[in-house]
């Protein structure tokens, strides 16, 4: 479904980002995987060698830094002699605590990575597609079901992910004339290193609320990304796709 296409995935070093890289590679894409964790992204790069013989390359990036994102785009162009027409913003962090106890830097850090990082990469990839006069592209931003309904102890995370939804819809309206589609995926509770930090009793309560009665797998999100990255979704833009097992439907 993605044969011959160059895809950029941030947050590629673990969890959902890792699964997305693997799914894209299986579908024939060349994967430029980027993460602030150099060791993690190199491990994912090694894992792709057993999946496909495509030209997959690891990169290091701090998505909250415009200079780092600019360097990433230059490095990708130099390595591939091309720019990505598929991009997935999977980089994200949590700094959880109650609002009354939250330090300002905890707020800033989450907003900078989750929301500002999404803006910086959308802008960089869209500019590259337009400047190179390519026929279009697909950008996928990972929000969260928490961006829809909120969550105790996650005012910073909830705000950042709600912002991603609003940003996605606005960006989609702006770049549609260039045939660039921008969509958002709202994962529910997925088995990742991030959810492993949640106390067991809270996860059990959450699982009881999920109509499908189980947590999702990273591959569930990856498969949704494949769909939105492919021509199968060619008339979909500005959409939010909940992959949550029915949680908070």
Beta strands, then each sheet from edge to edge (+ up, - down):
strand 1: 6-10
strand 2: 30-35
strand 3: 57-60
strand 4: 86-89
strand 5: 137-142
strand 6: 180-187
strand 7: 240-243
sheet 1: 3+ 2+ 1+ 4+ 5+ 6+ 7+
end
